[in-house]
Amino acid sequence: MDIYSRKFPIIIIIILVGILAFQVMNNENNNPIIDSETCELYIQDSQFGGKKYLNEYDSKCLDFKNLNP
């Protein structure tokens, strides 16, 4: 395939759009979840099937825990 042909840029664009769509679909599982016991944010890591903590805490959860000991 010659890089100067008319089909080459169209094929490259289709491939790049496909890669972008694949990344967006796989990235939906990375929304942070709040641990109810510690109020720490984590994501489910699909590589080892466990929780990956982000060392960040949810302020609303901490406030609620302080009001209800």
PyMOL Python script that loads the backbone (N, CA, C, O; Angstrom):
from pymol import cmd

cmd.read_pdbstr("""\
ATOM      1  N   MET A   1       0.840  -1.169   0.000  1.00  0.00           N
ATOM      2  CA  MET A   1       0.000   0.000   0.000  1.00  0.00           C
ATOM      3  C   MET A   1       0.892   1.242   0.000  1.00  0.00           C
ATOM      4  O   MET A   1       1.814   1.372   0.805  1.00  0.00           O
ATOM      5  N   ASP A   2       0.597   2.112  -0.894  1.00  0.00           N
ATOM      6  CA  ASP A   2       1.353   3.344  -1.049  1.00  0.00           C
ATOM      7  C   ASP A   2       0.787   4.408  -0.105  1.00  0.00           C
ATOM      8  O   ASP A   2      -0.428   4.590  -0.036  1.00  0.00           O
ATOM      9  N   ILE A   3       1.662   5.112   0.621  1.00  0.00           N
ATOM     10  CA  ILE A   3       1.178   6.105   1.578  1.00  0.00           C
ATOM     11  C   ILE A   3       0.595   7.332   0.875  1.00  0.00           C
ATOM     12  O   ILE A   3      -0.033   8.164   1.529  1.00  0.00           O
ATOM     13  N   TYR A   4       0.782   7.461  -0.409  1.00  0.00           N
ATOM     14  CA  TYR A   4       0.248   8.591  -1.155  1.00  0.00           C
ATOM     15  C   TYR A   4      -1.100   8.278  -1.793  1.00  0.00           C
ATOM     16  O   TYR A   4      -1.650   9.118  -2.505  1.00  0.00           O
ATOM     17  N   SER A   5      -1.636   7.104  -1.554  1.00  0.00           N
ATOM     18  CA  SER A   5      -2.931   6.765  -2.135  1.00  0.00           C
ATOM     19  C   SER A   5      -4.048   7.441  -1.341  1.00  0.00           C
ATOM     20  O   SER A   5      -3.834   7.902  -0.219  1.00  0.00           O
ATOM     21  N   ARG A   6      -5.250   7.496  -1.939  1.00  0.00           N
ATOM     22  CA  ARG A   6      -6.384   8.149  -1.283  1.00  0.00           C
ATOM     23  C   ARG A   6      -6.962   7.293  -0.168  1.00  0.00           C
ATOM     24  O   ARG A   6      -7.580   7.828   0.753  1.00  0.00           O
ATOM     25  N   LYS A   7      -6.783   5.995  -0.225  1.00  0.00           N
ATOM     26  CA  LYS A   7      -7.364   5.101   0.774  1.00  0.00           C
ATOM     27  C   LYS A   7      -6.558   5.071   2.067  1.00  0.00           C
ATOM     28  O   LYS A   7      -7.113   4.782   3.127  1.00  0.00           O
ATOM     29  N   PHE A   8      -5.294   5.356   2.005  1.00  0.00           N
ATOM     30  CA  PHE A   8      -4.421   5.240   3.179  1.00  0.00           C
ATOM     31  C   PHE A   8      -4.863   6.132   4.346  1.00  0.00           C
ATOM     32  O   PHE A   8      -4.975   5.631   5.466  1.00  0.00           O
ATOM     33  N   PRO A   9      -5.122   7.439   4.133  1.00  0.00           N
ATOM     34  CA  PRO A   9      -5.550   8.262   5.273  1.00  0.00           C
ATOM     35  C   PRO A   9      -6.893   7.805   5.862  1.00  0.00           C
ATOM     36  O   PRO A   9      -7.097   7.904   7.072  1.00  0.00           O
ATOM     37  N   ILE A  10      -7.790   7.316   5.038  1.00  0.00           N
ATOM     38  CA  ILE A  10      -9.085   6.847   5.520  1.00  0.00           C
ATOM     39  C   ILE A  10      -8.903   5.610   6.395  1.00  0.00           C
ATOM     40  O   ILE A  10      -9.551   5.484   7.434  1.00  0.00           O
ATOM     41  N   ILE A  11      -8.036   4.709   5.986  1.00  0.00           N
ATOM     42  CA  ILE A  11      -7.778   3.501   6.761  1.00  0.00           C
ATOM     43  C   ILE A  11      -7.136   3.856   8.106  1.00  0.00           C
ATOM     44  O   ILE A  11      -7.500   3.286   9.135  1.00  0.00           O
ATOM     45  N   ILE A  12      -6.200   4.777   8.103  1.00  0.00           N
ATOM     46  CA  ILE A  12      -5.544   5.207   9.344  1.00  0.00           C
ATOM     47  C   ILE A  12      -6.554   5.851  10.289  1.00  0.00           C
ATOM     48  O   ILE A  12      -6.523   5.588  11.491  1.00  0.00           O
ATOM     49  N   ILE A  13      -7.450   6.690   9.765  1.00  0.00           N
ATOM     50  CA  ILE A  13      -8.461   7.339  10.599  1.00  0.00           C
ATOM     51  C   ILE A  13      -9.398   6.304  11.206  1.00  0.00           C
ATOM     52  O   ILE A  13      -9.733   6.398  12.387  1.00  0.00           O
ATOM     53  N   ILE A  14      -9.821   5.329  10.433  1.00  0.00           N
ATOM     54  CA  ILE A  14     -10.710   4.282  10.938  1.00  0.00           C
ATOM     55  C   ILE A  14     -10.016   3.486  12.040  1.00  0.00           C
ATOM     56  O   ILE A  14     -10.638   3.173  13.055  1.00  0.00           O
ATOM     57  N   ILE A  15      -8.750   3.158  11.859  1.00  0.00           N
ATOM     58  CA  ILE A  15      -8.001   2.417  12.879  1.00  0.00           C
ATOM     59  C   ILE A  15      -7.877   3.240  14.163  1.00  0.00           C
ATOM     60  O   ILE A  15      -8.075   2.707  15.255  1.00  0.00           O
ATOM     61  N   LEU A  16      -7.556   4.520  14.048  1.00  0.00           N
ATOM     62  CA  LEU A  16      -7.405   5.372  15.228  1.00  0.00           C
ATOM     63  C   LEU A  16      -8.731   5.569  15.968  1.00  0.00           C
ATOM     64  O   LEU A  16      -8.759   5.582  17.198  1.00  0.00           O
ATOM     65  N   VAL A  17      -9.819   5.719  15.226  1.00  0.00           N
ATOM     66  CA  VAL A  17     -11.130   5.847  15.862  1.00  0.00           C
ATOM     67  C   VAL A  17     -11.494   4.545  16.584  1.00  0.00           C
ATOM     68  O   VAL A  17     -12.079   4.580  17.666  1.00  0.00           O
ATOM     69  N   GLY A  18     -11.155   3.409  15.996  1.00  0.00           N
ATOM     70  CA  GLY A  18     -11.402   2.127  16.642  1.00  0.00           C
ATOM     71  C   GLY A  18     -10.618   1.978  17.930  1.00  0.00           C
ATOM     72  O   GLY A  18     -11.152   1.489  18.925  1.00  0.00           O
ATOM     73  N   ILE A  19      -9.355   2.392  17.928  1.00  0.00           N
ATOM     74  CA  ILE A  19      -8.527   2.331  19.142  1.00  0.00           C
ATOM     75  C   ILE A  19      -9.093   3.255  20.212  1.00  0.00           C
ATOM     76  O   ILE A  19      -9.146   2.877  21.383  1.00  0.00           O
ATOM     77  N   LEU A  20      -9.516   4.455  19.836  1.00  0.00           N
ATOM     78  CA  LEU A  20     -10.097   5.393  20.788  1.00  0.00           C
ATOM     79  C   LEU A  20     -11.391   4.844  21.388  1.00  0.00           C
ATOM     80  O   LEU A  20     -11.605   4.955  22.595  1.00  0.00           O
ATOM     81  N   ALA A  21     -12.245   4.259  20.568  1.00  0.00           N
ATOM     82  CA  ALA A  21     -13.498   3.678  21.069  1.00  0.00           C
ATOM     83  C   ALA A  21     -13.211   2.528  22.031  1.00  0.00           C
ATOM     84  O   ALA A  21     -13.894   2.386  23.046  1.00  0.00           O
ATOM     85  N   PHE A  22     -12.224   1.720  21.728  1.00  0.00           N
ATOM     86  CA  PHE A  22     -11.852   0.605  22.601  1.00  0.00           C
ATOM     87  C   PHE A  22     -11.368   1.113  23.957  1.00  0.00           C
ATOM     88  O   PHE A  22     -11.722   0.543  24.989  1.00  0.00           O
ATOM     89  N   GLN A  23     -10.573   2.165  23.970  1.00  0.00           N
ATOM     90  CA  GLN A  23     -10.071   2.722  25.224  1.00  0.00           C
ATOM     91  C   GLN A  23     -11.194   3.325  26.052  1.00  0.00           C
ATOM     92  O   GLN A  23     -11.196   3.190  27.276  1.00  0.00           O
ATOM     93  N   VAL A  24     -12.145   3.986  25.413  1.00  0.00           N
ATOM     94  CA  VAL A  24     -13.262   4.582  26.143  1.00  0.00           C
ATOM     95  C   VAL A  24     -14.119   3.493  26.761  1.00  0.00           C
ATOM     96  O   VAL A  24     -14.564   3.639  27.900  1.00  0.00           O
ATOM     97  N   MET A  25     -14.363   2.411  26.046  1.00  0.00           N
ATOM     98  CA  MET A  25     -15.174   1.318  26.586  1.00  0.00           C
ATOM     99  C   MET A  25     -14.479   0.632  27.761  1.00  0.00           C
ATOM    100  O   MET A  25     -15.146   0.231  28.716  1.00  0.00           O
ATOM    101  N   ASN A  26     -13.184   0.492  27.713  1.00  0.00           N
ATOM    102  CA  ASN A  26     -12.453  -0.149  28.799  1.00  0.00           C
ATOM    103  C   ASN A  26     -12.236   0.776  29.977  1.00  0.00           C
ATOM    104  O   ASN A  26     -11.987   0.298  31.084  1.00  0.00           O
ATOM    105  N   ASN A  27     -12.320   2.068  29.784  1.00  0.00           N
ATOM    106  CA  ASN A  27     -12.051   3.034  30.839  1.00  0.00           C
ATOM    107  C   ASN A  27     -13.261   3.276  31.729  1.00  0.00           C
ATOM    108  O   ASN A  27     -13.128   3.921  32.769  1.00  0.00           O
ATOM    109  N   GLU A  28     -14.443   2.779  31.353  1.00  0.00           N
ATOM    110  CA  GLU A  28     -15.647   3.010  32.145  1.00  0.00           C
ATOM    111  C   GLU A  28     -15.576   2.325  33.497  1.00  0.00           C
ATOM    112  O   GLU A  28     -16.246   2.767  34.431  1.00  0.00           O
ATOM    113  N   ASN A  29     -14.799   1.273  33.641  1.00  0.00           N
ATOM    114  CA  ASN A  29     -14.708   0.545  34.902  1.00  0.00           C
ATOM    115  C   ASN A  29     -13.797   1.222  35.908  1.00  0.00           C
ATOM    116  O   ASN A  29     -13.654   0.729  37.027  1.00  0.00           O
ATOM    117  N   ASN A  30     -13.181   2.326  35.548  1.00  0.00           N
ATOM    118  CA  ASN A  30     -12.214   2.974  36.430  1.00  0.00           C
ATOM    119  C   ASN A  30     -12.814   4.125  37.231  1.00  0.00           C
ATOM    120  O   ASN A  30     -12.085   5.007  37.685  1.00  0.00           O
ATOM    121  N   ASN A  31     -14.130   4.125  37.411  1.00  0.00           N
ATOM    122  CA  ASN A  31     -14.732   5.153  38.242  1.00  0.00           C
ATOM    123  C   ASN A  31     -14.428   4.848  39.702  1.00  0.00           C
ATOM    124  O   ASN A  31     -14.576   3.708  40.141  1.00  0.00           O
ATOM    125  N   PRO A  32     -14.006   5.855  40.456  1.00  0.00           N
ATOM    126  CA  PRO A  32     -13.671   5.601  41.861  1.00  0.00           C
ATOM    127  C   PRO A  32     -14.895   5.163  42.670  1.00  0.00           C
ATOM    128  O   PRO A  32     -16.003   5.659  42.468  1.00  0.00           O
ATOM    129  N   ILE A  33     -14.669   4.231  43.579  1.00  0.00           N
ATOM    130  CA  ILE A  33     -15.691   3.715  44.479  1.00  0.00           C
ATOM    131  C   ILE A  33     -15.255   4.058  45.899  1.00  0.00           C
ATOM    132  O   ILE A  33     -14.062   4.068  46.203  1.00  0.00           O
ATOM    133  N   ILE A  34     -16.224   4.340  46.765  1.00  0.00           N
ATOM    134  CA  ILE A  34     -15.917   4.714  48.145  1.00  0.00           C
ATOM    135  C   ILE A  34     -15.999   3.473  49.024  1.00  0.00           C
ATOM    136  O   ILE A  34     -17.002   2.760  49.024  1.00  0.00           O
ATOM    137  N   ASP A  35     -14.929   3.229  49.771  1.00  0.00           N
ATOM    138  CA  ASP A  35     -14.925   2.149  50.755  1.00  0.00           C
ATOM    139  C   ASP A  35     -15.765   2.603  51.950  1.00  0.00           C
ATOM    140  O   ASP A  35     -15.480   3.639  52.551  1.00  0.00           O
ATOM    141  N   SER A  36     -16.786   1.841  52.291  1.00  0.00           N
ATOM    142  CA  SER A  36     -17.729   2.272  53.327  1.00  0.00           C
ATOM    143  C   SER A  36     -17.111   2.285  54.725  1.00  0.00           C
ATOM    144  O   SER A  36     -17.583   3.019  55.593  1.00  0.00           O
ATOM    145  N   GLU A  37     -16.088   1.506  54.957  1.00  0.00           N
ATOM    146  CA  GLU A  37     -15.477   1.463  56.294  1.00  0.00           C
ATOM    147  C   GLU A  37     -14.465   2.573  56.513  1.00  0.00           C
ATOM    148  O   GLU A  37     -14.413   3.162  57.593  1.00  0.00           O
ATOM    149  N   THR A  38     -13.664   2.863  55.502  1.00  0.00           N
ATOM    150  CA  THR A  38     -12.586   3.841  55.674  1.00  0.00           C
ATOM    151  C   THR A  38     -12.818   5.151  54.934  1.00  0.00           C
ATOM    152  O   THR A  38     -12.069   6.107  55.133  1.00  0.00           O
ATOM    153  N   CYS A  39     -13.839   5.215  54.085  1.00  0.00           N
ATOM    154  CA  CYS A  39     -14.153   6.383  53.250  1.00  0.00           C
ATOM    155  C   CYS A  39     -13.047   6.675  52.231  1.00  0.00           C
ATOM    156  O   CYS A  39     -12.985   7.775  51.683  1.00  0.00           O
ATOM    157  N   GLU A  40     -12.190   5.709  51.980  1.00  0.00           N
ATOM    158  CA  GLU A  40     -11.106   5.895  51.014  1.00  0.00           C
ATOM    159  C   GLU A  40     -11.597   5.515  49.620  1.00  0.00           C
ATOM    160  O   GLU A  40     -12.379   4.577  49.463  1.00  0.00           O
ATOM    161  N   LEU A  41     -11.135   6.249  48.617  1.00  0.00           N
ATOM    162  CA  LEU A  41     -11.518   5.978  47.242  1.00  0.00           C
ATOM    163  C   LEU A  41     -10.635   4.876  46.660  1.00  0.00           C
ATOM    164  O   LEU A  41      -9.431   4.831  46.911  1.00  0.00           O
ATOM    165  N   TYR A  42     -11.255   3.990  45.877  1.00  0.00           N
ATOM    166  CA  TYR A  42     -10.499   2.933  45.211  1.00  0.00           C
ATOM    167  C   TYR A  42     -11.127   2.616  43.868  1.00  0.00           C
ATOM    168  O   TYR A  42     -12.265   3.000  43.599  1.00  0.00           O
ATOM    169  N   ILE A  43     -10.386   1.916  43.029  1.00  0.00           N
ATOM    170  CA  ILE A  43     -10.904   1.418  41.760  1.00  0.00           C
ATOM    171  C   ILE A  43     -10.696  -0.082  41.722  1.00  0.00           C
ATOM    172  O   ILE A  43      -9.764  -0.606  42.332  1.00  0.00           O
ATOM    173  N   GLN A  44     -11.567  -0.766  41.006  1.00  0.00           N
ATOM    174  CA  GLN A  44     -11.408  -2.198  40.815  1.00  0.00           C
ATOM    175  C   GLN A  44     -10.341  -2.401  39.749  1.00  0.00           C
ATOM    176  O   GLN A  44     -10.507  -1.949  38.616  1.00  0.00           O
ATOM    177  N   ASP A  45      -9.269  -3.060  40.089  1.00  0.00           N
ATOM    178  CA  ASP A  45      -8.186  -3.307  39.142  1.00  0.00           C
ATOM    179  C   ASP A  45      -8.437  -4.642  38.457  1.00  0.00           C
ATOM    180  O   ASP A  45      -8.430  -5.690  39.102  1.00  0.00           O
ATOM    181  N   SER A  46      -8.658  -4.600  37.155  1.00  0.00           N
ATOM    182  CA  SER A  46      -8.989  -5.820  36.415  1.00  0.00           C
ATOM    183  C   SER A  46      -7.761  -6.693  36.159  1.00  0.00           C
ATOM    184  O   SER A  46      -7.910  -7.866  35.816  1.00  0.00           O
ATOM    185  N   GLN A  47      -6.561  -6.154  36.315  1.00  0.00           N
ATOM    186  CA  GLN A  47      -5.363  -6.941  36.041  1.00  0.00           C
ATOM    187  C   GLN A  47      -5.136  -8.006  37.103  1.00  0.00           C
ATOM    188  O   GLN A  47      -4.775  -9.136  36.774  1.00  0.00           O
ATOM    189  N   PHE A  48      -5.343  -7.663  38.379  1.00  0.00           N
ATOM    190  CA  PHE A  48      -5.146  -8.667  39.420  1.00  0.00           C
ATOM    191  C   PHE A  48      -6.439  -8.938  40.190  1.00  0.00           C
ATOM    192  O   PHE A  48      -6.429  -9.703  41.155  1.00  0.00           O
ATOM    193  N   GLY A  49      -7.543  -8.326  39.780  1.00  0.00           N
ATOM    194  CA  GLY A  49      -8.839  -8.614  40.358  1.00  0.00           C
ATOM    195  C   GLY A  49      -9.036  -8.132  41.777  1.00  0.00           C
ATOM    196  O   GLY A  49      -9.772  -8.758  42.541  1.00  0.00           O
ATOM    197  N   GLY A  50      -8.406  -7.050  42.147  1.00  0.00           N
ATOM    198  CA  GLY A  50      -8.539  -6.538  43.506  1.00  0.00           C
ATOM    199  C   GLY A  50      -8.797  -5.047  43.521  1.00  0.00           C
ATOM    200  O   GLY A  50      -9.019  -4.420  42.485  1.00  0.00           O
ATOM    201  N   LYS A  51      -8.762  -4.494  44.727  1.00  0.00           N
ATOM    202  CA  LYS A  51      -8.965  -3.068  44.905  1.00  0.00           C
ATOM    203  C   LYS A  51      -7.623  -2.345  44.849  1.00  0.00           C
ATOM    204  O   LYS A  51      -6.637  -2.795  45.432  1.00  0.00           O
ATOM    205  N   LYS A  52      -7.601  -1.224  44.143  1.00  0.00           N
ATOM    206  CA  LYS A  52      -6.413  -0.371  44.101  1.00  0.00           C
ATOM    207  C   LYS A  52      -6.794   0.958  44.749  1.00  0.00           C
ATOM    208  O   LYS A  52      -7.532   1.754  44.169  1.00  0.00           O
ATOM    209  N   TYR A  53      -6.280   1.188  45.959  1.00  0.00           N
ATOM    210  CA  TYR A  53      -6.631   2.395  46.698  1.00  0.00           C
ATOM    211  C   TYR A  53      -5.869   3.588  46.153  1.00  0.00           C
ATOM    212  O   TYR A  53      -4.707   3.478  45.763  1.00  0.00           O
ATOM    213  N   LEU A  54      -6.552   4.748  46.132  1.00  0.00           N
ATOM    214  CA  LEU A  54      -5.998   5.953  45.523  1.00  0.00           C
ATOM    215  C   LEU A  54      -5.401   6.924  46.539  1.00  0.00           C
ATOM    216  O   LEU A  54      -4.943   8.001  46.159  1.00  0.00           O
ATOM    217  N   ASN A  55      -5.396   6.564  47.823  1.00  0.00           N
ATOM    218  CA  ASN A  55      -4.898   7.431  48.903  1.00  0.00           C
ATOM    219  C   ASN A  55      -5.616   8.772  48.939  1.00  0.00           C
ATOM    220  O   ASN A  55      -5.018   9.801  49.256  1.00  0.00           O
ATOM    221  N   GLU A  56      -6.926   8.749  48.605  1.00  0.00           N
ATOM    222  CA  GLU A  56      -7.781   9.929  48.680  1.00  0.00           C
ATOM    223  C   GLU A  56      -9.020   9.537  49.464  1.00  0.00           C
ATOM    224  O   GLU A  56      -9.465   8.390  49.405  1.00  0.00           O
ATOM    225  N   TYR A  57      -9.578  10.492  50.201  1.00  0.00           N
ATOM    226  CA  TYR A  57     -10.743  10.226  51.036  1.00  0.00           C
ATOM    227  C   TYR A  57     -11.899  11.103  50.603  1.00  0.00           C
ATOM    228  O   TYR A  57     -11.701  12.236  50.167  1.00  0.00           O
ATOM    229  N   ASP A  58     -13.107  10.578  50.724  1.00  0.00           N
ATOM    230  CA  ASP A  58     -14.314  11.313  50.378  1.00  0.00           C
ATOM    231  C   ASP A  58     -14.725  12.166  51.577  1.00  0.00           C
ATOM    232  O   ASP A  58     -14.993  11.638  52.656  1.00  0.00           O
ATOM    233  N   SER A  59     -14.773  13.474  51.385  1.00  0.00           N
ATOM    234  CA  SER A  59     -15.052  14.379  52.498  1.00  0.00           C
ATOM    235  C   SER A  59     -16.475  14.220  53.014  1.00  0.00           C
ATOM    236  O   SER A  59     -16.696  14.306  54.222  1.00  0.00           O
ATOM    237  N   LYS A  60     -17.439  13.992  52.142  1.00  0.00           N
ATOM    238  CA  LYS A  60     -18.827  13.821  52.591  1.00  0.00           C
ATOM    239  C   LYS A  60     -18.973  12.561  53.441  1.00  0.00           C
ATOM    240  O   LYS A  60     -19.695  12.564  54.438  1.00  0.00           O
ATOM    241  N   CYS A  61     -18.302  11.502  53.058  1.00  0.00           N
ATOM    242  CA  CYS A  61     -18.349  10.265  53.825  1.00  0.00           C
ATOM    243  C   CYS A  61     -17.708  10.469  55.195  1.00  0.00           C
ATOM    244  O   CYS A  61     -18.231   9.991  56.202  1.00  0.00           O
ATOM    245  N   LEU A  62     -16.581  11.173  55.238  1.00  0.00           N
ATOM    246  CA  LEU A  62     -15.914  11.429  56.522  1.00  0.00           C
ATOM    247  C   LEU A  62     -16.789  12.286  57.432  1.00  0.00           C
ATOM    248  O   LEU A  62     -16.869  12.032  58.633  1.00  0.00           O
ATOM    249  N   ASP A  63     -17.445  13.304  56.866  1.00  0.00           N
ATOM    250  CA  ASP A  63     -18.347  14.140  57.660  1.00  0.00           C
ATOM    251  C   ASP A  63     -19.497  13.315  58.220  1.00  0.00           C
ATOM    252  O   ASP A  63     -19.877  13.484  59.379  1.00  0.00           O
ATOM    253  N   PHE A  64     -20.044  12.435  57.413  1.00  0.00           N
ATOM    254  CA  PHE A  64     -21.154  11.595  57.864  1.00  0.00           C
ATOM    255  C   PHE A  64     -20.713  10.654  58.977  1.00  0.00           C
ATOM    256  O   PHE A  64     -21.442  10.452  59.949  1.00  0.00           O
ATOM    257  N   LYS A  65     -19.518  10.076  58.838  1.00  0.00           N
ATOM    258  CA  LYS A  65     -19.005   9.170  59.884  1.00  0.00           C
ATOM    259  C   LYS A  65     -18.741   9.938  61.186  1.00  0.00           C
ATOM    260  O   LYS A  65     -18.942   9.388  62.269  1.00  0.00           O
ATOM    261  N   ASN A  66     -18.297  11.191  61.099  1.00  0.00           N
ATOM    262  CA  ASN A  66     -18.052  11.982  62.307  1.00  0.00           C
ATOM    263  C   ASN A  66     -19.352  12.367  63.006  1.00  0.00           C
ATOM    264  O   ASN A  66     -19.373  12.513  64.228  1.00  0.00           O
ATOM    265  N   LEU A  67     -20.441  12.533  62.247  1.00  0.00           N
ATOM    266  CA  LEU A  67     -21.718  12.872  62.853  1.00  0.00           C
ATOM    267  C   LEU A  67     -22.396  11.662  63.495  1.00  0.00           C
ATOM    268  O   LEU A  67     -23.149  11.797  64.459  1.00  0.00           O
ATOM    269  N   ASN A  68     -22.118  10.479  62.945  1.00  0.00           N
ATOM    270  CA  ASN A  68     -22.727   9.241  63.447  1.00  0.00           C
ATOM    271  C   ASN A  68     -21.639   8.278  63.925  1.00  0.00           C
ATOM    272  O   ASN A  68     -21.274   7.369  63.180  1.00  0.00           O
ATOM    273  N   PRO A  69     -21.118   8.441  65.121  1.00  0.00           N
ATOM    274  CA  PRO A  69     -20.025   7.561  65.582  1.00  0.00           C
ATOM    275  C   PRO A  69     -20.491   6.159  65.879  1.00  0.00           C
ATOM    276  O   PRO A  69     -19.689   5.312  66.274  1.00  0.00           O
TER     277      PRO A  69
END
""", "prot")
cmd.dss("prot")
cmd.show_as("cartoon", "prot")
cmd.util.cbc("prot")
cmd.orient("prot")
